[in-house]
């Protein structure tokens, strides 16, 4: 069954590839500006993030006169969803290559350790990082609750790409470049906007939460946000990481006449579920997903299935399709092209790049006195952090701070991603308001 779509999608919808703006064979300076106007270590409106210098001293683990050993961590080597969050490693390779070519941080070159947690090896990999790394930067692992205590025990500081669990997100010595909050529902603005445009859709909501200790609280917060907006949850499922048969889940959507489906998980799992929805002959009118679904795999693997419903996700940085209008985003894409063969821009890669930039800016301020304490103090002082224009301003914090103030909505169709008119902007492409992400009760 083909459902009615909302108002026509606005903006340019491009086939994936995202229209990168810089050559893959020439090292980028600051894409979107002329080479004469930008230095090799400039990133968007951040000047000389990386460059030569004379910093010296073995001031901490992983720091020498000439080198800073920095780690990152993600889950691409797992066998359940192979390649999961590879974009975090790609973003690290791209940033480190770019920064070292510009001269390093005050002249010290970055040495990168990539720790693959493979979903179920988070604890051992964190112990490994504790033995070698100055800090962790741009990391994000699904089961970060299992890695948190080893990190705390060894005193390893982290500026993360993202955090999942409340345990990790509230811990000491952890900051996040594009932070969210455990006090809010990240999806509530979408639920609010759908309810305003299509009030009848509130009658039947399905929540597909992910049955992992780190993700379950996230889905429950989002369900609480939907209930506050007047939705009636008629289906609540805790979906395992690997599903062999999606048919019982799809049939329940049809049985309950679900109008809005919220899905926690990955693009690969959603596409598998949508294939079964097609077999069953029922799609919810709306499918709401988080920003990590802004991933070429969703369009490449979903194809025409995406046109049978209205997929809505929150955008918290400019769309890749408009990178030529946002120099920092264009630099991220150009660096990927130049330093990582075959890499594509993805949402979590932007998160990681924001973290890497915050680390570099904060470490540079430390000069020769480079310590974990100095970096974290400087990073925590970045209260209006934009990553050089990579995303709207927000404080660098852990998950106990306020939610962001600015967002827009994206949709995914068989033709690609596009800005969605569900939420009307009031500042450029964004809708910004202090109450976009109101605090949930009892948080």
SULGI-V211142 format. One record per helix or strand. SS is the DSSP state (alpha for helix, beta for strand). FROM is the first residue (numbers start at 1). LEN is the number of residues. If there is no record, write none. Layout:
ss->SS from->FROM len->LEN
ss->SS from->FROM len->LEN
//
This chain:
ss->beta from->14 len->1
ss->beta from->43 len->1
ss->beta from->46 len->1
ss->beta from->63 len->1
ss->beta from->67 len->8
ss->alpha from->86 len->17
ss->beta from->105 len->1
ss->beta from->108 len->9
ss->alpha from->122 len->11
ss->beta from->135 len->3
ss->alpha from->144 len->11
ss->beta from->158 len->3
ss->alpha from->166 len->4
ss->beta from->174 len->3
ss->alpha from->188 len->10
ss->alpha from->199 len->5
ss->beta from->205 len->6
ss->alpha from->213 len->16
ss->beta from->233 len->7
ss->alpha from->247 len->9
ss->beta from->260 len->4
ss->alpha from->267 len->14
ss->beta from->286 len->4
ss->alpha from->291 len->3
ss->alpha from->296 len->13
ss->beta from->310 len->6
ss->beta from->317 len->1
ss->alpha from->320 len->6
ss->alpha from->327 len->13
ss->alpha from->347 len->20
ss->alpha from->372 len->9
ss->beta from->385 len->1
ss->beta from->391 len->1
ss->beta from->394 len->1
ss->beta from->397 len->1
ss->beta from->406 len->8
ss->beta from->416 len->5
ss->beta from->427 len->1
ss->beta from->430 len->3
//
